[in-house]
Amino acid sequence: MKFTIQVNEGPYQHQASDSAYFFTKAALEKGHEIFRVFFYHDGVNNGTRLTTPPQDDRNVVNRWSELAAQHELDMVVCVAAAQRRGIVDDGEAQRNGKDATNIAPGFRISGLGQLVEGGIQSDRLVVFGD
Amino acid sequence: MLHVVNKSPYERDSLDTCMGYYQEGDAVLLIEDGVYGALAGGKAVSKLAGKDVSVLGPDMAARGISEEKLADGVKVVDYAGFVDLTVAKDKVQSWL
């Protein structure tokens, strides 16, 4: 079965990104397809490569990047939410005149249409948030 | 439909709201702080009577809740069981 996962909260705000990660992993282990993981609102904070959590803490960002690399996941960060919170890739840096980027490997910045498409193309849309 | 509730019924009324929409053939999964709703002897338990209710085991364990503390008839699932529930029901509604 095809799933799209929506994550609405940042990694240090709420359990939602942990729940979403473990759900996504379990679905993949069961042989299901993850069509897309869409990060919305504070969820975009899952996609910065500049975080340095303590070594004995889970690394939420790297964990997503590794899962994406293993399973070729499409992880999309909402552009409007990203702009507000300073999540930047090359295209956004150029467009908005920023001097750096911070998008983590496996993530890409795109629009809300990607969430709508995920809802249409997938059998199930599962939302994690506050 | 699978109803996913992630708030304690002692914090917000999402379990109450969810139960208002529950129909025959639906199921409820309690995750995160939602697991407190399944505690035996709790005020919220009467709302679950006669419904298909599961609790996410890892979130129970993280809150020090063992299976003996759950109300009768409540099932415990792991994340794989969570996935199975979303497959078994045609829609998933997260009561955020």
gemmi code that builds the backbone of each chain (N, CA, C; Angstrom):
import gemmi

chains = {
    "A": [
        ("MET", (0.832, -1.204, 0.000), (0.000, 0.000, 0.000), (0.874, 1.264, 0.000)),
        ("LYS", (0.330, 2.338, -0.584), (1.090, 3.588, -0.715), (0.689, 4.577, 0.383)),
        ("PHE", (1.689, 5.142, 1.056), (1.436, 6.080, 2.152), (2.062, 7.448, 1.869)),
        ("THR", (1.383, 8.507, 2.299), (2.040, 9.804, 2.463), (1.961, 10.159, 3.941)),
        ("ILE", (3.066, 10.662, 4.461), (3.165, 11.000, 5.877), (3.314, 12.515, 6.000)),
        ("GLN", (2.542, 13.114, 6.875), (2.654, 14.557, 7.126), (3.155, 14.783, 8.548)),
        ("VAL", (4.183, 15.628, 8.670), (4.778, 15.934, 9.979), (4.625, 17.428, 10.247)),
        ("ASN", (3.934, 17.783, 11.320), (3.617, 19.192, 11.591), (4.435, 19.840, 12.703)),
        ("GLU", (5.269, 19.058, 13.391), (5.970, 19.609, 14.560), (7.474, 19.423, 14.461)),
        ("GLY", (8.202, 20.314, 15.104), (9.654, 20.243, 15.137), (10.128, 19.164, 16.097)),
        ("PRO", (11.387, 18.726, 15.949), (11.891, 17.599, 16.735), (12.011, 17.874, 18.232)),
        ("TYR", (12.096, 19.123, 18.630), (12.261, 19.392, 20.064), (11.046, 20.085, 20.668)),
        ("GLN", (9.930, 19.990, 19.961), (8.702, 20.643, 20.382), (7.671, 19.612, 20.822)),
        ("HIS", (7.708, 18.467, 20.178), (6.609, 17.515, 20.314), (7.098, 16.137, 19.884)),
        ("GLN", (6.384, 15.103, 20.326), (6.757, 13.727, 19.979), (6.435, 13.387, 18.516)),
        ("ALA", (5.705, 14.281, 17.828), (5.178, 13.955, 16.503), (6.237, 13.466, 15.508)),
        ("SER", (7.419, 14.102, 15.502), (8.402, 13.681, 14.502), (8.989, 12.308, 14.843)),
        ("ASP", (9.053, 11.962, 16.138), (9.457, 10.597, 16.520), (8.403, 9.587, 16.076)),
        ("SER", (7.151, 9.886, 16.382), (6.063, 8.983, 16.003), (6.041, 8.776, 14.487)),
        ("ALA", (6.198, 9.880, 13.744), (6.168, 9.803, 12.281), (7.325, 8.959, 11.756)),
        ("TYR", (8.510, 9.155, 12.359), (9.683, 8.390, 11.925), (9.471, 6.887, 12.148)),
        ("PHE", (9.030, 6.529, 13.348), (8.874, 5.097, 13.652), (7.740, 4.464, 12.832)),
        ("PHE", (6.708, 5.251, 12.546), (5.634, 4.743, 11.692), (6.158, 4.491, 10.280)),
        ("THR", (6.888, 5.477, 9.741), (7.435, 5.372, 8.387), (8.351, 4.155, 8.270)),
        ("LYS", (9.209, 3.987, 9.280), (10.150, 2.863, 9.292), (9.394, 1.525, 9.323)),
        ("ALA", (8.377, 1.459, 10.176), (7.604, 0.217, 10.296), (6.865, -0.094, 9.000)),
        ("ALA", (6.335, 0.940, 8.345), (5.612, 0.721, 7.083), (6.569, 0.189, 6.016)),
        ("LEU", (7.786, 0.759, 5.951), (8.785, 0.297, 4.982), (9.193, -1.147, 5.275)),
        ("GLU", (9.376, -1.449, 6.563), (9.770, -2.810, 6.950), (8.697, -3.828, 6.589)),
        ("LYS", (7.459, -3.380, 6.526), (6.361, -4.273, 6.147), (6.191, -4.354, 4.629)),
        ("GLY", (7.045, -3.654, 3.892), (6.996, -3.731, 2.434), (6.077, -2.720, 1.777)),
        ("HIS", (5.548, -1.766, 2.559), (4.703, -0.729, 1.963), (5.568, 0.332, 1.304)),
        ("GLU", (4.920, 1.135, 0.440), (5.642, 2.211, -0.235), (5.321, 3.536, 0.453)),
        ("ILE", (6.370, 4.330, 0.718), (6.144, 5.683, 1.217), (6.267, 6.609, 0.010)),
        ("PHE", (5.136, 7.125, -0.436), (5.120, 7.988, -1.621), (5.848, 9.296, -1.323)),
        ("ARG", (5.612, 9.824, -0.108), (6.230, 11.108, 0.243), (6.134, 11.319, 1.750)),
        ("VAL", (7.114, 12.025, 2.313), (6.989, 12.540, 3.680), (6.968, 14.054, 3.536)),
        ("PHE", (5.899, 14.681, 4.009), (5.749, 16.130, 3.844), (5.891, 16.827, 5.189)),
        ("PHE", (6.833, 17.764, 5.284), (7.099, 18.483, 6.531), (6.468, 19.868, 6.444)),
        ("TYR", (5.555, 20.135, 7.367), (4.738, 21.354, 7.313), (4.876, 22.087, 8.648)),
        ("HIS", (4.538, 23.368, 8.658), (4.622, 24.171, 9.879), (6.002, 23.994, 10.548)),
        ("ASP", (6.037, 23.831, 11.895), (7.330, 23.654, 12.569), (8.021, 22.340, 12.175)),
        ("GLY", (7.306, 21.481, 11.493), (7.899, 20.225, 11.019), (9.086, 20.447, 10.104)),
        ("VAL", (9.166, 21.615, 9.480), (10.295, 21.896, 8.580), (11.630, 21.865, 9.333)),
        ("ASN", (11.577, 22.060, 10.671), (12.807, 22.016, 11.470), (13.430, 20.624, 11.539)),
        ("ASN", (12.739, 19.603, 11.030), (13.330, 18.270, 10.880), (14.382, 18.258, 9.775)),
        ("GLY", (14.416, 19.313, 8.957), (15.228, 19.263, 7.741), (16.445, 20.164, 7.722)),
        ("THR", (16.970, 20.575, 8.877), (18.208, 21.364, 8.879), (19.404, 20.495, 9.246)),
        ("ARG", (20.456, 20.588, 8.458), (21.642, 19.761, 8.732), (22.560, 20.421, 9.757)),
        ("LEU", (22.215, 21.602, 10.254), (23.116, 22.340, 11.150), (22.880, 22.043, 12.631)),
        ("THR", (21.977, 21.160, 12.962), (21.771, 20.839, 14.374), (22.875, 19.906, 14.871)),
        ("THR", (23.246, 20.056, 16.137), (24.240, 19.179, 16.753), (23.716, 18.695, 18.100)),
        ("PRO", (22.814, 17.711, 18.085), (22.310, 17.210, 19.366), (23.413, 16.455, 20.121)),
        ("PRO", (23.335, 16.365, 21.457), (24.335, 15.616, 22.217), (24.460, 14.185, 21.690)),
        ("GLN", (25.657, 13.607, 21.849), (25.904, 12.293, 21.246), (25.019, 11.183, 21.813)),
        ("ASP", (24.569, 11.351, 23.086), (23.730, 10.301, 23.668), (22.236, 10.552, 23.413)),
        ("ASP", (21.946, 11.554, 22.583), (20.563, 11.856, 22.219), (20.315, 11.340, 20.804)),
        ("ARG", (19.065, 11.045, 20.483), (18.755, 10.652, 19.106), (19.023, 11.836, 18.192)),
        ("ASN", (19.485, 11.545, 16.962), (19.697, 12.613, 15.995), (18.561, 12.561, 14.975)),
        ("VAL", (17.554, 13.393, 15.221), (16.316, 13.326, 14.443), (16.566, 13.593, 12.962)),
        ("VAL", (17.391, 14.596, 12.677), (17.625, 14.979, 11.280), (18.383, 13.882, 10.535)),
        ("ASN", (19.496, 13.430, 11.134), (20.292, 12.383, 10.475), (19.497, 11.097, 10.280)),
        ("ARG", (18.641, 10.806, 11.248), (17.814, 9.609, 11.195), (16.912, 9.641, 9.952)),
        ("TRP", (16.306, 10.800, 9.679), (15.484, 10.935, 8.462), (16.353, 10.803, 7.223)),
        ("SER", (17.520, 11.488, 7.227), (18.381, 11.462, 6.041), (18.820, 10.038, 5.719)),
        ("GLU", (19.155, 9.276, 6.782), (19.595, 7.892, 6.568), (18.463, 7.024, 6.021)),
        ("LEU", (17.267, 7.215, 6.571), (16.113, 6.439, 6.099), (15.823, 6.777, 4.633)),
        ("ALA", (15.960, 8.069, 4.299), (15.702, 8.517, 2.931), (16.711, 7.893, 1.967)),
        ("ALA", (17.987, 7.841, 2.396), (19.025, 7.275, 1.538), (18.792, 5.784, 1.316)),
        ("GLN", (18.401, 5.095, 2.392), (18.162, 3.644, 2.314), (17.001, 3.299, 1.395)),
        ("HIS", (15.958, 4.104, 1.439), (14.705, 3.747, 0.758), (14.310, 4.729, -0.340)),
        ("GLU", (15.224, 5.629, -0.708), (14.943, 6.647, -1.731), (13.642, 7.384, -1.438)),
        ("LEU", (13.508, 7.844, -0.186), (12.294, 8.561, 0.211), (12.270, 9.950, -0.412)),
        ("ASP", (11.072, 10.409, -0.746), (10.890, 11.783, -1.185), (10.450, 12.598, 0.028)),
        ("MET", (11.358, 13.378, 0.598), (11.050, 14.164, 1.800), (10.963, 15.633, 1.412)),
        ("VAL", (9.756, 16.177, 1.520), (9.494, 17.532, 1.032), (9.223, 18.476, 2.191)),
        ("VAL", (9.906, 19.616, 2.171), (9.731, 20.659, 3.171), (8.879, 21.763, 2.545)),
        ("CYS", (7.840, 22.185, 3.217), (6.958, 23.241, 2.706), (7.729, 24.555, 2.581)),
        ("VAL", (7.669, 25.160, 1.388), (8.493, 26.342, 1.108), (8.112, 27.549, 1.967)),
        ("ALA", (6.814, 27.797, 2.140), (6.392, 28.980, 2.913), (6.774, 28.832, 4.384)),
        ("ALA", (6.596, 27.617, 4.915), (6.974, 27.344, 6.302), (8.488, 27.414, 6.457)),
        ("ALA", (9.232, 26.963, 5.434), (10.693, 26.966, 5.465), (11.244, 28.390, 5.439)),
        ("GLN", (10.647, 29.231, 4.609), (11.112, 30.618, 4.510), (10.969, 31.325, 5.855)),
        ("ARG", (9.848, 31.095, 6.513), (9.624, 31.734, 7.818), (10.648, 31.282, 8.855)),
        ("ARG", (11.063, 30.028, 8.757), (11.909, 29.452, 9.807), (13.379, 29.335, 9.417)),
        ("GLY", (13.733, 29.827, 8.238), (15.133, 29.816, 7.835), (15.670, 28.453, 7.453)),
        ("ILE", (14.853, 27.665, 6.773), (15.349, 26.423, 6.178), (15.597, 26.739, 4.698)),
        ("VAL", (16.857, 26.601, 4.278), (17.270, 27.157, 2.986), (18.036, 26.132, 2.155)),
        ("ASP", (17.671, 26.011, 0.868), (18.492, 25.224, -0.062), (19.127, 26.202, -1.074)),
        ("ASP", (19.843, 25.663, -2.055), (20.543, 26.545, -3.004), (19.590, 27.492, -3.718)),
        ("GLY", (18.483, 26.950, -4.194), (17.516, 27.759, -4.946), (16.940, 28.879, -4.100)),
        ("GLU", (16.593, 28.558, -2.878), (16.003, 29.551, -1.971), (17.036, 30.605, -1.583)),
        ("ALA", (18.290, 30.187, -1.389), (19.355, 31.125, -1.029), (19.525, 32.153, -2.137)),
        ("GLN", (19.487, 31.659, -3.377), (19.654, 32.534, -4.523), (18.465, 33.487, -4.668)),
        ("ARG", (17.263, 32.907, -4.562), (16.038, 33.698, -4.742), (15.908, 34.794, -3.690)),
        ("ASN", (16.263, 34.467, -2.460), (16.019, 35.408, -1.360), (17.283, 36.091, -0.849)),
        ("GLY", (18.388, 35.927, -1.580), (19.624, 36.610, -1.233), (20.199, 36.205, 0.123)),
        ("LYS", (20.183, 34.906, 0.414), (20.753, 34.438, 1.684), (22.199, 34.007, 1.468)),
        ("ASP", (23.018, 34.093, 2.542), (24.448, 33.799, 2.393), (24.805, 32.356, 2.752)),
        ("ALA", (23.808, 31.529, 3.018), (24.107, 30.132, 3.389), (22.895, 29.238, 3.128)),
        ("THR", (23.146, 27.958, 3.157), (22.048, 26.986, 3.078), (22.157, 26.048, 4.277)),
        ("ASN", (21.079, 25.367, 4.610), (21.137, 24.411, 5.725), (20.290, 23.162, 5.507)),
        ("ILE", (19.764, 22.983, 4.293), (18.896, 21.823, 4.072), (19.699, 20.533, 4.227)),
        ("ALA", (19.120, 19.570, 4.909), (19.818, 18.302, 5.175), (19.680, 17.363, 3.977)),
        ("PRO", (20.614, 16.408, 3.841), (20.562, 15.469, 2.722), (19.232, 14.705, 2.712)),
        ("GLY", (18.677, 14.550, 1.527), (17.436, 13.786, 1.385), (16.187, 14.647, 1.410)),
        ("PHE", (16.323, 15.895, 1.879), (15.176, 16.807, 1.918), (15.195, 17.709, 0.692)),
        ("ARG", (14.008, 18.125, 0.242), (13.926, 19.168, -0.783), (12.806, 20.128, -0.416)),
        ("ILE", (12.932, 21.365, -0.879), (11.938, 22.386, -0.571), (10.980, 22.505, -1.747)),
        ("SER", (9.692, 22.434, -1.463), (8.700, 22.592, -2.524), (7.383, 23.082, -1.924)),
        ("GLY", (6.341, 23.093, -2.734), (5.087, 23.722, -2.304), (4.058, 22.764, -1.756)),
        ("LEU", (2.972, 23.370, -1.304), (1.861, 22.633, -0.701), (1.193, 21.675, -1.693)),
        ("GLY", (1.366, 21.973, -2.993), (0.819, 21.090, -4.023), (1.336, 19.672, -3.878)),
        ("GLN", (2.558, 19.563, -3.321), (3.165, 18.241, -3.126), (2.418, 17.440, -2.059)),
        ("LEU", (1.854, 18.147, -1.091), (1.048, 17.480, -0.060), (-0.272, 17.012, -0.668)),
        ("VAL", (-0.891, 17.899, -1.458), (-2.157, 17.550, -2.110), (-1.950, 16.334, -3.015)),
        ("GLU", (-0.857, 16.368, -3.799), (-0.567, 15.254, -4.697), (-0.358, 13.963, -3.898)),
        ("GLY", (0.336, 14.103, -2.759), (0.558, 12.940, -1.898), (-0.758, 12.340, -1.438)),
        ("GLY", (-1.692, 13.215, -1.065), (-3.008, 12.749, -0.630), (-3.758, 12.038, -1.732)),
        ("ILE", (-3.597, 12.540, -2.960), (-4.322, 11.950, -4.098), (-3.675, 10.633, -4.527)),
        ("GLN", (-2.350, 10.638, -4.617), (-1.638, 9.474, -5.154), (-1.509, 8.315, -4.167)),
        ("SER", (-1.679, 8.600, -2.876), (-1.466, 7.545, -1.876), (-2.794, 6.932, -1.439)),
        ("ASP", (-2.695, 5.697, -0.933), (-3.886, 5.039, -0.385), (-4.244, 5.624, 0.975)),
        ("ARG", (-3.210, 6.030, 1.725), (-3.455, 6.576, 3.062), (-2.572, 7.804, 3.290)),
        ("LEU", (-3.166, 8.822, 3.918), (-2.405, 9.982, 4.387), (-2.455, 9.941, 5.902)),
        ("VAL", (-1.280, 9.857, 6.537), (-1.242, 9.771, 8.000), (-0.558, 11.030, 8.530)),
        ("VAL", (-1.266, 11.760, 9.396), (-0.798, 13.063, 9.877), (-0.305, 12.950, 11.318)),
        ("PHE", (0.886, 13.496, 11.568), (1.442, 13.528, 12.923), (1.649, 14.978, 13.326)),
        ("GLY", (1.133, 15.364, 14.490), (1.271, 16.747, 14.926), (0.784, 16.934, 16.342)),
        ("ASP", (0.620, 18.205, 16.718), (0.182, 18.511, 18.076), (-1.336, 18.644, 18.106)),
    ],
    "B": [
        ("MET", (-13.032, 3.661, 9.436), (-12.025, 4.698, 9.672), (-11.210, 4.367, 10.922)),
        ("LEU", (-9.920, 4.716, 10.848), (-9.086, 4.610, 12.049), (-8.955, 6.001, 12.658)),
        ("HIS", (-9.347, 6.128, 13.904), (-9.205, 7.395, 14.623), (-7.931, 7.335, 15.457)),
        ("VAL", (-7.023, 8.271, 15.250), (-5.788, 8.311, 16.038), (-5.878, 9.487, 17.014)),
        ("VAL", (-5.767, 9.175, 18.297), (-5.869, 10.217, 19.323), (-4.539, 10.306, 20.059)),
        ("ASN", (-3.944, 11.513, 20.088), (-2.621, 11.648, 20.705), (-2.616, 12.584, 21.919)),
        ("LYS", (-3.803, 12.918, 22.418), (-3.871, 13.794, 23.591), (-4.501, 13.058, 24.767)),
        ("SER", (-4.008, 13.326, 25.950), (-4.640, 12.783, 27.148), (-6.050, 13.363, 27.260)),
        ("PRO", (-7.026, 12.514, 27.621), (-8.391, 13.036, 27.780), (-8.494, 13.972, 28.974)),
        ("TYR", (-7.444, 13.986, 29.799), (-7.435, 14.870, 30.969), (-6.775, 16.213, 30.641)),
        ("GLU", (-6.355, 16.347, 29.348), (-5.727, 17.587, 28.901), (-6.596, 18.299, 27.864)),
        ("ARG", (-7.101, 17.504, 26.916), (-7.938, 18.082, 25.855), (-9.130, 17.166, 25.594)),
        ("ASP", (-10.085, 17.648, 24.806), (-11.295, 16.840, 24.603), (-11.299, 16.073, 23.284)),
        ("SER", (-10.094, 15.819, 22.706), (-10.069, 15.165, 21.390), (-10.628, 13.742, 21.422)),
        ("LEU", (-10.458, 13.026, 22.534), (-11.014, 11.665, 22.619), (-12.545, 11.731, 22.601)),
        ("ASP", (-13.071, 12.696, 23.328), (-14.516, 12.940, 23.365), (-15.056, 13.245, 21.975)),
        ("THR", (-14.392, 14.189, 21.288), (-14.798, 14.592, 19.941), (-14.767, 13.395, 19.008)),
        ("CYS", (-13.665, 12.666, 19.087), (-13.476, 11.489, 18.248), (-14.606, 10.486, 18.449)),
        ("MET", (-14.968, 10.233, 19.693), (-16.001, 9.241, 19.982), (-17.374, 9.681, 19.441)),
        ("GLY", (-17.550, 10.987, 19.308), (-18.788, 11.492, 18.725), (-18.931, 11.119, 17.249)),
        ("TYR", (-17.791, 10.852, 16.601), (-17.807, 10.512, 15.176), (-17.629, 9.011, 14.941)),
        ("TYR", (-17.394, 8.255, 16.004), (-17.124, 6.821, 15.874), (-18.345, 6.102, 15.311)),
        ("GLN", (-18.096, 5.286, 14.280), (-19.187, 4.490, 13.707), (-18.829, 3.014, 13.762)),
        ("GLU", (-19.837, 2.184, 13.644), (-19.664, 0.727, 13.592), (-18.572, 0.381, 12.566)),
        ("GLY", (-17.618, -0.463, 12.946), (-16.556, -0.851, 12.020), (-15.308, 0.016, 12.136)),
        ("ASP", (-15.387, 1.123, 12.852), (-14.229, 1.987, 13.070), (-13.307, 1.392, 14.137)),
        ("ALA", (-12.133, 1.974, 14.278), (-11.224, 1.598, 15.359), (-10.552, 2.865, 15.876)),
        ("VAL", (-10.122, 2.808, 17.129), (-9.429, 3.934, 17.752), (-8.042, 3.468, 18.169)),
        ("LEU", (-7.028, 4.284, 17.867), (-5.682, 3.999, 18.347), (-5.213, 5.171, 19.201)),
        ("LEU", (-4.801, 4.871, 20.416), (-4.300, 5.893, 21.334), (-2.781, 5.894, 21.286)),
        ("ILE", (-2.194, 7.040, 20.912), (-0.732, 7.154, 20.858), (-0.293, 8.351, 21.710)),
        ("GLU", (1.019, 8.469, 21.893), (1.600, 9.586, 22.668), (0.821, 9.738, 23.981)),
        ("ASP", (0.467, 10.972, 24.380), (-0.247, 11.141, 25.652), (-1.677, 10.591, 25.603)),
        ("GLY", (-2.130, 10.224, 24.422), (-3.461, 9.629, 24.288), (-3.593, 8.333, 25.064)),
        ("VAL", (-2.454, 7.660, 25.332), (-2.489, 6.363, 26.023), (-3.108, 6.480, 27.419)),
        ("TYR", (-3.043, 7.657, 28.021), (-3.624, 7.821, 29.363), (-5.128, 7.562, 29.363)),
        ("GLY", (-5.754, 7.694, 28.218), (-7.195, 7.468, 28.125), (-7.598, 6.035, 28.390)),
        ("ALA", (-6.645, 5.095, 28.280), (-6.965, 3.679, 28.428), (-6.677, 3.142, 29.827)),
        ("LEU", (-6.285, 4.002, 30.752), (-5.984, 3.551, 32.118), (-7.243, 3.064, 32.828)),
        ("ALA", (-7.181, 1.839, 33.350), (-8.313, 1.289, 34.095), (-8.627, 2.188, 35.281)),
        ("GLY", (-9.900, 2.394, 35.546), (-10.290, 3.217, 36.680), (-10.341, 4.700, 36.358)),
        ("GLY", (-9.835, 5.083, 35.177), (-9.851, 6.494, 34.783), (-11.254, 6.917, 34.354)),
        ("LYS", (-11.482, 8.212, 34.435), (-12.807, 8.727, 34.093), (-13.139, 8.548, 32.609)),
        ("ALA", (-12.082, 8.483, 31.770), (-12.297, 8.438, 30.321), (-12.695, 7.055, 29.824)),
        ("VAL", (-12.473, 6.036, 30.657), (-12.633, 4.659, 30.182), (-14.058, 4.342, 29.726)),
        ("SER", (-15.051, 4.959, 30.362), (-16.443, 4.680, 29.991), (-16.703, 5.019, 28.519)),
        ("LYS", (-15.930, 5.991, 28.001), (-16.112, 6.387, 26.594), (-15.660, 5.300, 25.629)),
        ("LEU", (-14.779, 4.432, 26.111), (-14.204, 3.410, 25.228), (-15.036, 2.132, 25.187)),
        ("ALA", (-15.982, 2.014, 26.106), (-16.745, 0.763, 26.235), (-17.411, 0.387, 24.913)),
        ("GLY", (-17.226, -0.876, 24.524), (-17.875, -1.390, 23.318), (-17.221, -0.942, 22.019)),
        ("LYS", (-16.116, -0.194, 22.108), (-15.421, 0.272, 20.899), (-14.169, -0.576, 20.666)),
        ("ASP", (-13.687, -0.541, 19.420), (-12.457, -1.256, 19.069), (-11.275, -0.316, 19.378)),
        ("VAL", (-10.628, -0.542, 20.514), (-9.600, 0.396, 20.975), (-8.239, -0.288, 21.118)),
        ("SER", (-7.213, 0.327, 20.552), (-5.841, -0.153, 20.727), (-4.986, 0.975, 21.293)),
        ("VAL", (-3.879, 0.561, 21.912), (-2.933, 1.511, 22.498), (-1.547, 1.187, 21.938)),
        ("LEU", (-0.768, 2.225, 21.627), (0.579, 2.003, 21.106), (1.526, 1.634, 22.258)),
        ("GLY", (2.011, 0.391, 22.241), (2.827, -0.150, 23.321), (4.043, 0.677, 23.693)),
        ("PRO", (4.874, 1.097, 22.720), (6.068, 1.877, 23.072), (5.730, 3.182, 23.807)),
        ("ASP", (4.604, 3.811, 23.449), (4.214, 5.061, 24.119), (3.685, 4.793, 25.530)),
        ("MET", (3.060, 3.619, 25.725), (2.656, 3.188, 27.072), (3.881, 2.995, 27.942)),
        ("ALA", (4.831, 2.226, 27.399), (6.042, 1.887, 28.144), (6.814, 3.153, 28.527)),
        ("ALA", (6.862, 4.118, 27.604), (7.590, 5.359, 27.861), (6.976, 6.143, 29.010)),
        ("ARG", (5.700, 5.869, 29.287), (4.990, 6.582, 30.358), (4.780, 5.704, 31.597)),
        ("GLY", (5.480, 4.586, 31.630), (5.424, 3.717, 32.813), (4.110, 2.984, 32.978)),
        ("ILE", (3.400, 2.797, 31.878), (2.109, 2.101, 31.960), (2.288, 0.664, 31.481)),
        ("SER", (2.005, -0.285, 32.370), (2.088, -1.687, 31.973), (0.705, -2.174, 31.552)),
        ("GLU", (0.676, -3.331, 30.873), (-0.596, -3.843, 30.328), (-1.655, -4.072, 31.396)),
        ("GLU", (-1.193, -4.441, 32.622), (-2.162, -4.704, 33.703), (-2.928, -3.445, 34.086)),
        ("LYS", (-2.371, -2.297, 33.769), (-3.025, -1.045, 34.158), (-4.093, -0.600, 33.151)),
        ("LEU", (-4.206, -1.348, 32.039), (-5.160, -0.940, 30.999), (-6.562, -1.439, 31.288)),
        ("ALA", (-7.551, -0.708, 30.804), (-8.944, -1.123, 30.928), (-9.178, -2.415, 30.142)),
        ("ASP", (-10.168, -3.189, 30.558), (-10.488, -4.456, 29.887), (-10.846, -4.219, 28.424)),
        ("GLY", (-10.360, -5.124, 27.575), (-10.749, -5.069, 26.164), (-9.857, -4.191, 25.297)),
        ("VAL", (-8.963, -3.447, 25.928), (-8.059, -2.586, 25.154), (-6.878, -3.425, 24.660)),
        ("LYS", (-6.567, -3.319, 23.369), (-5.468, -4.091, 22.795), (-4.182, -3.265, 22.769)),
        ("VAL", (-3.052, -3.945, 22.815), (-1.757, -3.261, 22.717), (-1.129, -3.618, 21.375)),
        ("VAL", (-0.678, -2.594, 20.624), (-0.001, -2.839, 19.346), (1.355, -2.134, 19.335)),
        ("ASP", (2.259, -2.638, 18.492), (3.526, -1.938, 18.273), (3.382, -1.095, 16.990)),
        ("TYR", (4.496, -0.496, 16.509), (4.378, 0.345, 15.306), (3.932, -0.473, 14.091)),
        ("ALA", (4.357, -1.734, 14.014), (3.909, -2.584, 12.903), (2.394, -2.767, 12.977)),
        ("GLY", (1.881, -2.903, 14.206), (0.438, -3.027, 14.405), (-0.291, -1.736, 14.050)),
        ("PHE", (0.349, -0.609, 14.319), (-0.174, 0.708, 13.927), (-0.346, 0.730, 12.404)),
        ("VAL", (0.702, 0.313, 11.689), (0.648, 0.275, 10.221), (-0.499, -0.637, 9.766)),
        ("ASP", (-0.603, -1.815, 10.381), (-1.674, -2.758, 10.008), (-3.060, -2.139, 10.188)),
        ("LEU", (-3.226, -1.375, 11.261), (-4.527, -0.727, 11.508), (-4.856, 0.286, 10.407)),
        ("THR", (-3.833, 1.040, 9.956), (-4.090, 2.031, 8.896), (-4.437, 1.342, 7.577)),
        ("VAL", (-3.909, 0.131, 7.403), (-4.211, -0.628, 6.185), (-5.617, -1.230, 6.274)),
        ("ALA", (-5.974, -1.705, 7.465), (-7.264, -2.390, 7.667), (-8.443, -1.434, 7.512)),
        ("LYS", (-8.258, -0.161, 7.861), (-9.350, 0.817, 7.750), (-9.125, 1.674, 6.512)),
        ("ASP", (-10.200, 2.168, 5.903), (-10.054, 2.858, 4.613), (-9.560, 4.296, 4.737)),
        ("LYS", (-9.689, 4.887, 5.930), (-9.208, 6.256, 6.142), (-8.538, 6.352, 7.498)),
        ("VAL", (-7.658, 7.348, 7.639), (-7.016, 7.587, 8.930), (-7.275, 9.038, 9.325)),
        ("GLN", (-7.873, 9.229, 10.484), (-8.118, 10.592, 10.973), (-7.313, 10.811, 12.248)),
        ("SER", (-6.369, 11.746, 12.194), (-5.630, 12.116, 13.409), (-6.372, 13.269, 14.076)),
        ("TRP", (-6.804, 13.038, 15.301), (-7.571, 14.068, 16.013), (-6.606, 15.013, 16.720)),
        ("LEU", (-5.940, 15.891, 15.954), (-4.922, 16.767, 16.519), (-5.550, 17.975, 17.197)),
    ],
}
model = gemmi.Model(1)
for chain_id, residues in chains.items():
    chain = gemmi.Chain(chain_id)
    for i, (resn, *xyz) in enumerate(residues, 1):
        res = gemmi.Residue()
        res.name, res.seqid = resn, gemmi.SeqId(i, " ")
        for name, pos in zip(("N", "CA", "C"), xyz):
            atom = gemmi.Atom()
            atom.name, atom.element = name, gemmi.Element(name[0])
            atom.pos, atom.b_iso = gemmi.Position(*pos), 0.0
            res.add_atom(atom)
        chain.add_residue(res)
    model.add_chain(chain)
structure = gemmi.Structure()
structure.add_model(model)
structure.setup_entities()
